Amino acid sequence: MKEWLDSIRKPNKDIKISKKIIYSLLILLLGIILGVFSKWLDNLSINDEIWWQHILGILDLRNVFSYVGIWIFLAITISVFSKTPLRAGLNVFLFFVGMTVSYHLYTIMFSGFNPKSYMVIWYGITAITPILAFICWYAKGNNKISIIISSVILAVMLKESFSVGIWYFYFKSTIDTLLFLGTMTVLYTKPKNSVYSLLFAVILVIVYSLRLYI
């Protein structure tokens, strides 16, 4: 099994333990910061007369962090740029632990309520992120398995970023489009692989859409 997985993408284990710890702690910290920041934005009443709040309103960050696509994009980025698939699983898990726990605690402490049912969903997602990140790490390889994994990821992002059906294709927003293009950039290995991945992703989305007509 190890040889087969290495043939898809070979792990880079040439990294000191101290750096592994530092990198993972920084990713955990990033998750905590984004969890607090996203909830802080939820609670913020934008006053256009205050310059920095006016900028936040223009950027529409409150809605940006409510998109599932941005969390998928961040998870994919952390995963594929980790040195090994095991570290990908650990790093993505730490990121989501930091994000969900800090978001939950901030809501309880500063918003005055406990969104239990909502957070159960996110804790459930967090629990399976190590497995998903382990698999996604191999999307950055250079063979057919990598193309298949990339296609599935891009298919998910297509559904999140655009309104797609058998006979229609609509842009949702600039941010959604940028998230999709960013995901393609992160997964890029070779032009041919990217073309195949995108083509298969479109096919997967069309097949998924066909279920509505069957």
MIDOSE-1310 file (N, C-alpha, C; in nm, 2 decimals, decimal comma, always signed):
residues 214
mkew	+0,08/-0,12/+0,00/+0,00/+0,00/+0,00/+0,09/+0,13/+0,00; +0,19/+0,13/+0,08/+0,28/+0,25/+0,09/+0,34/+0,28/-0,04; +0,39/+0,17/-0,11/+0,46/+0,19/-0,24/+0,36/+0,25/-0,34; +0,23/+0,20/-0,34/+0,13/+0,25/-0,43/+0,10/+0,39/-0,40
ldsi	+0,09/+0,43/-0,28/+0,06/+0,57/-0,24/+0,17/+0,66/-0,28; +0,30/+0,61/-0,26/+0,42/+0,69/-0,30/+0,43/+0,71/-0,45; +0,37/+0,62/-0,52/+0,37/+0,63/-0,67/+0,28/+0,74/-0,71; +0,18/+0,77/-0,63/+0,09/+0,88/-0,67/+0,15/+1,02/-0,63
rkpn	+0,21/+1,02/-0,51/+0,28/+1,14/-0,47/+0,37/+1,11/-0,36; +0,50/+1,14/-0,37/+0,59/+1,09/-0,27/+0,60/+1,20/-0,16; +0,59/+1,16/-0,03/+0,60/+1,25/+0,08/+0,74/+1,30/+0,10; +0,75/+1,43/+0,15/+0,87/+1,49/+0,18/+0,89/+1,49/+0,33
kdik	+0,97/+1,40/+0,38/+0,99/+1,38/+0,52/+1,11/+1,46/+0,57; +1,17/+1,53/+0,49/+1,30/+1,60/+0,52/+1,26/+1,74/+0,59; +1,21/+1,73/+0,71/+1,17/+1,85/+0,79/+1,19/+1,82/+0,93; +1,25/+1,92/+1,01/+1,28/+1,90/+1,15/+1,15/+1,89/+1,23
iskk	+1,16/+1,82/+1,34/+1,04/+1,81/+1,43/+1,00/+1,94/+1,48; +1,10/+2,03/+1,51/+1,07/+2,16/+1,57/+0,99/+2,24/+1,47; +1,03/+2,23/+1,34/+0,95/+2,31/+1,24/+0,81/+2,25/+1,22; +0,80/+2,12/+1,23/+0,67/+2,06/+1,22/+0,57/+2,11/+1,33
iiys	+0,63/+2,12/+1,45/+0,55/+2,17/+1,56/+0,51/+2,32/+1,54; +0,61/+2,40/+1,50/+0,58/+2,54/+1,47/+0,48/+2,56/+1,36; +0,49/+2,49/+1,25/+0,40/+2,50/+1,14/+0,26/+2,46/+1,18; +0,25/+2,35/+1,26/+0,11/+2,31/+1,30/+0,05/+2,40/+1,40
llil	+0,13/+2,46/+1,49/+0,08/+2,56/+1,58/+0,03/+2,69/+1,51; +0,11/+2,73/+1,41/+0,07/+2,84/+1,33/-0,06/+2,82/+1,26; -0,08/+2,70/+1,21/-0,21/+2,67/+1,14/-0,32/+2,67/+1,24; -0,30/+2,61/+1,36/-0,40/+2,62/+1,47/-0,44/+2,76/+1,50
llgi	-0,33/+2,84/+1,51/-0,35/+2,99/+1,54/-0,43/+3,05/+1,43; -0,40/+3,02/+1,31/-0,48/+3,08/+1,20/-0,62/+3,04/+1,21; -0,65/+2,92/+1,24/-0,79/+2,87/+1,26/-0,86/+2,95/+1,37; -0,79/+2,97/+1,48/-0,85/+3,05/+1,59/-0,88/+3,19/+1,55
ilgv	-0,78/+3,25/+1,48/-0,80/+3,39/+1,44/-0,92/+3,41/+1,34; -0,93/+3,32/+1,25/-1,04/+3,33/+1,15/-1,17/+3,29/+1,21; -1,17/+3,20/+1,31/-1,30/+3,17/+1,38/-1,35/+3,29/+1,45; -1,26/+3,36/+1,53/-1,30/+3,48/+1,60/-1,33/+3,59/+1,51
fskw	-1,25/+3,61/+1,40/-1,28/+3,72/+1,31/-1,41/+3,70/+1,24; -1,44/+3,58/+1,20/-1,57/+3,56/+1,12/-1,69/+3,59/+1,21; -1,68/+3,55/+1,34/-1,79/+3,57/+1,43/-1,80/+3,72/+1,47; -1,68/+3,78/+1,49/-1,68/+3,93/+1,51/-1,75/+4,00/+1,40
ldnl	-1,72/+3,96/+1,28/-1,79/+4,03/+1,16/-1,94/+4,01/+1,17; -1,98/+3,89/+1,21/-2,13/+3,86/+1,22/-2,19/+3,96/+1,32; -2,12/+3,99/+1,43/-2,18/+4,08/+1,53/-2,16/+4,23/+1,50; -2,08/+4,26/+1,40/-2,05/+4,40/+1,38/-2,16/+4,47/+1,30
sind	-2,20/+4,58/+1,35/-2,29/+4,67/+1,27/-2,21/+4,77/+1,19; -2,21/+4,75/+1,06/-2,13/+4,84/+0,98/-2,18/+4,98/+0,98; -2,09/+5,07/+1,01/-2,11/+5,22/+1,01/-2,03/+5,28/+0,89; -2,09/+5,31/+0,78/-2,02/+5,36/+0,67/-1,94/+5,49/+0,69
eiww	-1,97/+5,56/+0,80/-1,91/+5,69/+0,83/-1,77/+5,66/+0,89; -1,74/+5,54/+0,94/-1,61/+5,50/+0,99/-1,54/+5,44/+0,88; -1,42/+5,49/+0,85/-1,35/+5,45/+0,72/-1,32/+5,30/+0,71; -1,27/+5,24/+0,82/-1,23/+5,10/+0,82/-1,35/+5,01/+0,81
qhil	-1,46/+5,05/+0,87/-1,59/+4,98/+0,86/-1,65/+4,99/+0,72; -1,63/+5,11/+0,66/-1,67/+5,13/+0,52/-1,60/+5,03/+0,43; -1,47/+5,01/+0,45/-1,39/+4,92/+0,37/-1,44/+4,78/+0,39; -1,47/+4,74/+0,51/-1,52/+4,61/+0,54/-1,65/+4,59/+0,47
gild	-1,73/+4,69/+0,46/-1,86/+4,68/+0,39/-1,84/+4,66/+0,24; -1,75/+4,73/+0,19/-1,72/+4,72/+0,04/-1,67/+4,58/+0,01; -1,58/+4,53/+0,10/-1,52/+4,39/+0,08/-1,62/+4,28/+0,10; -1,73/+4,32/+0,18/-1,83/+4,22/+0,21/-1,78/+4,09/+0,27
lrnv	-1,68/+4,11/+0,37/-1,62/+4,00/+0,43/-1,71/+3,91/+0,51; -1,82/+3,98/+0,56/-1,92/+3,90/+0,65/-1,98/+3,79/+0,56; -2,01/+3,82/+0,44/-2,07/+3,72/+0,35/-1,96/+3,62/+0,30; -1,84/+3,67/+0,28/-1,73/+3,59/+0,23/-1,71/+3,47/+0,33
fsyv	-1,70/+3,50/+0,46/-1,67/+3,40/+0,55/-1,79/+3,31/+0,59; -1,91/+3,34/+0,53/-2,02/+3,26/+0,54/-2,03/+3,16/+0,43; -1,94/+3,17/+0,33/-1,94/+3,08/+0,21/-1,87/+2,95/+0,26; -1,93/+2,84/+0,22/-1,86/+2,71/+0,25/-1,74/+2,70/+0,16
giwi	-1,74/+2,76/+0,04/-1,63/+2,75/-0,05/-1,50/+2,80/+0,00; -1,50/+2,91/+0,08/-1,38/+2,96/+0,13/-1,31/+2,87/+0,23; -1,39/+2,80/+0,31/-1,34/+2,70/+0,41/-1,28/+2,58/+0,33; -1,35/+2,54/+0,22/-1,30/+2,43/+0,14/-1,17/+2,47/+0,08
flai	-1,16/+2,59/+0,02/-1,04/+2,64/-0,04/-0,92/+2,64/+0,06; -0,95/+2,69/+0,18/-0,84/+2,70/+0,28/-0,79/+2,56/+0,32; -0,89/+2,47/+0,34/-0,85/+2,33/+0,37/-0,77/+2,26/+0,26; -0,81/+2,28/+0,14/-0,74/+2,22/+0,03/-0,60/+2,28/+0,02
tisv	-0,58/+2,41/+0,04/-0,45/+2,48/+0,04/-0,36/+2,42/+0,15; -0,41/+2,41/+0,27/-0,33/+2,36/+0,38/-0,29/+2,22/+0,35; -0,39/+2,14/+0,30/-0,36/+2,00/+0,27/-0,25/+1,98/+0,17; -0,27/+2,03/+0,05/-0,18/+2,00/-0,06/-0,04/+2,06/-0,04
fskt	-0,03/+2,16/+0,04/+0,11/+2,22/+0,07/+0,17/+2,16/+0,19; +0,11/+2,07/+0,26/+0,17/+2,00/+0,37/+0,27/+1,90/+0,31; +0,37/+1,86/+0,39/+0,48/+1,78/+0,34/+0,45/+1,63/+0,32; +0,35/+1,58/+0,40/+0,31/+1,44/+0,39/+0,16/+1,44/+0,40
plra	+0,10/+1,33/+0,36/-0,05/+1,31/+0,38/-0,09/+1,31/+0,52; -0,01/+1,25/+0,61/-0,04/+1,24/+0,75/-0,04/+1,38/+0,81; +0,06/+1,46/+0,77/+0,07/+1,60/+0,82/-0,05/+1,68/+0,76; -0,09/+1,65/+0,64/-0,21/+1,72/+0,58/-0,33/+1,70/+0,67
glnv	-0,35/+1,57/+0,71/-0,46/+1,54/+0,80/-0,46/+1,61/+0,93; -0,34/+1,61/+0,99/-0,32/+1,68/+1,12/-0,34/+1,83/+1,11; -0,28/+1,89/+1,01/-0,28/+2,04/+0,99/-0,43/+2,09/+0,96; -0,50/+2,02/+0,88/-0,63/+2,06/+0,84/-0,72/+2,04/+0,97
flff	-0,70/+1,93/+1,04/-0,78/+1,90/+1,16/-0,76/+2,01/+1,26; -0,63/+2,05/+1,28/-0,60/+2,16/+1,38/-0,66/+2,29/+1,34; -0,66/+2,32/+1,21/-0,72/+2,44/+1,16/-0,86/+2,45/+1,19; -0,94/+2,34/+1,16/-1,08/+2,34/+1,19/-1,11/+2,33/+1,33
vgmt	-1,03/+2,27/+1,41/-1,05/+2,27/+1,56/-1,04/+2,41/+1,61; -0,93/+2,48/+1,57/-0,92/+2,62/+1,61/-1,03/+2,71/+1,56; -1,07/+2,69/+1,44/-1,18/+2,77/+1,38/-1,31/+2,75/+1,45; -1,35/+2,62/+1,46/-1,49/+2,59/+1,52/-1,49/+2,62/+1,67
vsyh	-1,39/+2,58/+1,75/-1,39/+2,61/+1,89/-1,39/+2,76/+1,92; -1,31/+2,83/+1,85/-1,30/+2,98/+1,88/-1,43/+3,04/+1,84; -1,49/+3,00/+1,73/-1,62/+3,06/+1,68/-1,73/+3,03/+1,78; -1,73/+2,90/+1,83/-1,83/+2,86/+1,93/-1,82/+2,94/+2,06
lyti	-1,69/+2,95/+2,11/-1,67/+3,01/+2,24/-1,70/+3,16/+2,23; -1,66/+3,22/+2,12/-1,69/+3,37/+2,10/-1,84/+3,39/+2,09; -1,92/+3,30/+2,03/-2,06/+3,32/+2,02/-2,12/+3,31/+2,16; -2,08/+3,21/+2,24/-2,13/+3,20/+2,38/-2,10/+3,32/+2,46
mfsg	-1,97/+3,36/+2,45/-1,92/+3,47/+2,54/-1,97/+3,61/+2,50; -1,98/+3,64/+2,37/-2,00/+3,77/+2,33/-2,13/+3,79/+2,26; -2,19/+3,68/+2,21/-2,32/+3,69/+2,14/-2,44/+3,65/+2,23; -2,41/+3,59/+2,34/-2,51/+3,56/+2,44/-2,60/+3,44/+2,41
fnpk	-2,55/+3,35/+2,32/-2,63/+3,23/+2,30/-2,54/+3,11/+2,26; -2,59/+2,99/+2,26/-2,51/+2,87/+2,23/-2,58/+2,80/+2,11; -2,52/+2,81/+1,99/-2,58/+2,75/+1,87/-2,54/+2,60/+1,86; -2,60/+2,52/+1,95/-2,56/+2,38/+1,96/-2,58/+2,30/+1,83
symv	-2,70/+2,31/+1,78/-2,73/+2,23/+1,66/-2,64/+2,27/+1,54; -2,62/+2,40/+1,53/-2,53/+2,45/+1,42/-2,39/+2,40/+1,44; -2,34/+2,41/+1,56/-2,20/+2,37/+1,58/-2,18/+2,22/+1,58; -2,28/+2,14/+1,61/-2,27/+2,00/+1,59/-2,23/+1,96/+1,45
iwyg	-2,29/+2,03/+1,35/-2,26/+2,00/+1,21/-2,11/+2,03/+1,19; -2,06/+2,15/+1,23/-1,92/+2,18/+1,21/-1,83/+2,09/+1,29; -1,86/+2,05/+1,40/-1,78/+1,95/+1,48/-1,77/+1,82/+1,40; -1,89/+1,78/+1,35/-1,89/+1,66/+1,27/-1,80/+1,67/+1,15
itai	-1,80/+1,79/+1,08/-1,71/+1,81/+0,96/-1,57/+1,81/+1,01; -1,54/+1,87/+1,12/-1,40/+1,87/+1,18/-1,35/+1,73/+1,20; -1,44/+1,65/+1,25/-1,40/+1,51/+1,28/-1,35/+1,43/+1,16; -1,41/+1,46/+1,04/-1,37/+1,38/+0,93/-1,27/+1,45/+0,84
tpil	-1,23/+1,57/+0,88/-1,13/+1,64/+0,80/-1,00/+1,57/+0,78; -0,95/+1,50/+0,88/-0,82/+1,43/+0,86/-0,82/+1,33/+0,75; -0,93/+1,26/+0,74/-0,94/+1,16/+0,63/-0,95/+1,23/+0,49; -1,03/+1,33/+0,49/-1,05/+1,41/+0,36/-0,92/+1,47/+0,32
afic	-0,85/+1,53/+0,42/-0,72/+1,60/+0,39/-0,61/+1,50/+0,34; -0,61/+1,39/+0,40/-0,52/+1,28/+0,36/-0,54/+1,25/+0,22; -0,66/+1,23/+0,18/-0,69/+1,20/+0,04/-0,66/+1,31/-0,06; -0,70/+1,43/-0,01/-0,68/+1,55/-0,10/-0,53/+1,58/-0,12
wyak	-0,44/+1,54/-0,03/-0,30/+1,57/-0,04/-0,25/+1,51/-0,17; -0,31/+1,39/-0,21/-0,26/+1,32/-0,33/-0,31/+1,39/-0,46; -0,39/+1,49/-0,45/-0,44/+1,56/-0,57/-0,33/+1,64/-0,64; -0,22/+1,66/-0,56/-0,11/+1,74/-0,62/+0,00/+1,64/-0,68
gnnk	-0,04/+1,52/-0,70/+0,05/+1,42/-0,77/+0,04/+1,44/-0,92; +0,10/+1,34/-0,99/+0,11/+1,35/-1,14/+0,06/+1,22/-1,21; -0,04/+1,16/-1,15/-0,09/+1,04/-1,23/-0,24/+1,04/-1,23; -0,30/+0,93/-1,28/-0,45/+0,93/-1,30/-0,53/+0,94/-1,17
isii	-0,47/+0,88/-1,06/-0,54/+0,89/-0,93/-0,55/+1,04/-0,89; -0,44/+1,11/-0,91/-0,44/+1,26/-0,87/-0,54/+1,33/-0,95; -0,55/+1,30/-1,08/-0,65/+1,37/-1,17/-0,79/+1,34/-1,12; -0,82/+1,22/-1,08/-0,95/+1,18/-1,03/-0,98/+1,26/-0,90
issv	-0,89/+1,27/-0,81/-0,91/+1,34/-0,68/-0,93/+1,49/-0,71; -0,85/+1,54/-0,80/-0,86/+1,68/-0,83/-1,00/+1,71/-0,90; -1,04/+1,62/-0,98/-1,17/+1,63/-1,05/-1,29/+1,64/-0,95; -1,28/+1,55/-0,84/-1,39/+1,55/-0,74/-1,39/+1,69/-0,66
ilav	-1,26/+1,73/-0,63/-1,25/+1,86/-0,56/-1,31/+1,97/-0,64; -1,27/+1,98/-0,77/-1,32/+2,09/-0,86/-1,47/+2,08/-0,88; -1,52/+1,96/-0,88/-1,67/+1,94/-0,90/-1,74/+2,00/-0,78; -1,69/+1,97/-0,66/-1,75/+2,03/-0,54/-1,74/+2,18/-0,55
mlke	-1,63/+2,24/-0,59/-1,61/+2,38/-0,59/-1,69/+2,44/-0,70; -1,71/+2,37/-0,81/-1,80/+2,42/-0,92/-1,95/+2,44/-0,87; -1,99/+2,34/-0,79/-2,13/+2,35/-0,73/-2,14/+2,46/-0,63; -2,03/+2,48/-0,55/-2,03/+2,59/-0,45/-2,01/+2,73/-0,51
sfsv	-1,94/+2,74/-0,62/-1,90/+2,87/-0,67/-1,99/+2,92/-0,78; -2,06/+2,83/-0,85/-2,15/+2,87/-0,96/-2,29/+2,80/-0,95; -2,38/+2,85/-1,02/-2,51/+2,78/-1,03/-2,50/+2,70/-1,16; -2,49/+2,57/-1,15/-2,46/+2,48/-1,26/-2,57/+2,38/-1,27
giwy	-2,62/+2,36/-1,40/-2,71/+2,26/-1,43/-2,68/+2,20/-1,56; -2,77/+2,12/-1,62/-2,74/+2,06/-1,75/-2,75/+2,16/-1,86; -2,84/+2,26/-1,84/-2,86/+2,35/-1,95/-2,83/+2,50/-1,91; -2,77/+2,51/-1,80/-2,74/+2,65/-1,76/-2,61/+2,66/-1,67
fyfk	-2,55/+2,78/-1,67/-2,43/+2,81/-1,60/-2,43/+2,96/-1,56; -2,44/+2,99/-1,43/-2,45/+3,13/-1,39/-2,34/+3,16/-1,29; -2,29/+3,28/-1,30/-2,19/+3,32/-1,20/-2,26/+3,37/-1,07; -2,22/+3,33/-0,96/-2,28/+3,38/-0,83/-2,22/+3,51/-0,79
stid	-2,09/+3,52/-0,78/-2,03/+3,64/-0,74/-1,88/+3,64/-0,78; -1,82/+3,75/-0,77/-1,67/+3,76/-0,80/-1,59/+3,68/-0,70; -1,63/+3,68/-0,57/-1,56/+3,60/-0,47/-1,56/+3,46/-0,50; -1,68/+3,41/-0,53/-1,70/+3,26/-0,57/-1,61/+3,22/-0,68
tllf	-1,61/+3,31/-0,79/-1,52/+3,28/-0,90/-1,38/+3,28/-0,87; -1,33/+3,37/-0,78/-1,19/+3,38/-0,74/-1,16/+3,26/-0,66; -1,25/+3,21/-0,58/-1,23/+3,09/-0,49/-1,21/+2,97/-0,58; -1,29/+2,96/-0,69/-1,27/+2,85/-0,78/-1,14/+2,85/-0,86
lgtm	-1,11/+2,97/-0,91/-0,98/+2,99/-0,98/-0,86/+2,96/-0,88; -0,88/+3,01/-0,76/-0,77/+2,98/-0,66/-0,75/+2,83/-0,63; -0,86/+2,76/-0,63/-0,85/+2,61/-0,61/-0,78/+2,55/-0,73; -0,81/+2,59/-0,85/-0,75/+2,54/-0,97/-0,60/+2,57/-0,96
tvly	-0,56/+2,69/-0,92/-0,42/+2,73/-0,91/-0,35/+2,64/-0,80; -0,41/+2,62/-0,69/-0,35/+2,54/-0,58/-0,33/+2,40/-0,63; -0,42/+2,34/-0,70/-0,41/+2,20/-0,75/-0,33/+2,18/-0,87; -0,28/+2,29/-0,93/-0,21/+2,29/-1,06/-0,08/+2,21/-1,05
tkpk	-0,06/+2,12/-1,15/+0,07/+2,04/-1,16/+0,12/+2,06/-1,30; +0,04/+2,02/-1,40/+0,07/+2,03/-1,54/-0,05/+2,08/-1,62; -0,03/+2,15/-1,73/-0,15/+2,20/-1,81/-0,24/+2,08/-1,84; -0,19/+1,97/-1,89/-0,27/+1,86/-1,93/-0,35/+1,81/-1,82
nsvy	-0,29/+1,79/-1,70/-0,36/+1,74/-1,58/-0,48/+1,84/-1,54; -0,45/+1,97/-1,55/-0,55/+2,06/-1,51/-0,67/+2,06/-1,61; -0,64/+2,04/-1,74/-0,75/+2,03/-1,84/-0,84/+1,91/-1,81; -0,77/+1,80/-1,79/-0,84/+1,67/-1,77/-0,93/+1,68/-1,64
sllf	-0,87/+1,74/-1,53/-0,94/+1,75/-1,41/-1,06/+1,84/-1,42; -1,05/+1,95/-1,49/-1,16/+2,04/-1,51/-1,27/+1,97/-1,60; -1,23/+1,90/-1,70/-1,32/+1,84/-1,79/-1,40/+1,73/-1,71; -1,33/+1,65/-1,64/-1,40/+1,54/-1,56/-1,49/+1,60/-1,45
avil	-1,45/+1,72/-1,39/-1,53/+1,79/-1,29/-1,66/+1,83/-1,35; -1,65/+1,89/-1,47/-1,78/+1,93/-1,54/-1,87/+1,81/-1,56; -1,81/+1,70/-1,61/-1,89/+1,58/-1,63/-1,96/+1,53/-1,50; -1,88/+1,53/-1,39/-1,93/+1,49/-1,26/-2,05/+1,58/-1,22
vivy	-2,04/+1,71/-1,24/-2,14/+1,80/-1,20/-2,27/+1,78/-1,29; -2,25/+1,75/-1,42/-2,36/+1,72/-1,51/-2,43/+1,59/-1,47; -2,35/+1,49/-1,44/-2,41/+1,36/-1,40/-2,49/+1,38/-1,27; -2,43/+1,46/-1,17/-2,50/+1,49/-1,05/-2,63/+1,56/-1,07
slrl	-2,63/+1,66/-1,17/-2,75/+1,73/-1,20/-2,86/+1,64/-1,27; -2,82/+1,54/-1,33/-2,91/+1,45/-1,40/-3,01/+1,38/-1,30; -2,96/+1,37/-1,18/-3,05/+1,30/-1,08/-3,18/+1,37/-1,07; -3,19/+1,50/-1,10/-3,32/+1,58/-1,09/-3,41/+1,54/-1,20
yi	-3,36/+1,47/-1,30/-3,45/+1,44/-1,42/-3,48/+1,29/-1,43; -3,43/+1,22/-1,33/-3,45/+1,07/-1,33/-3,56/+1,03/-1,24
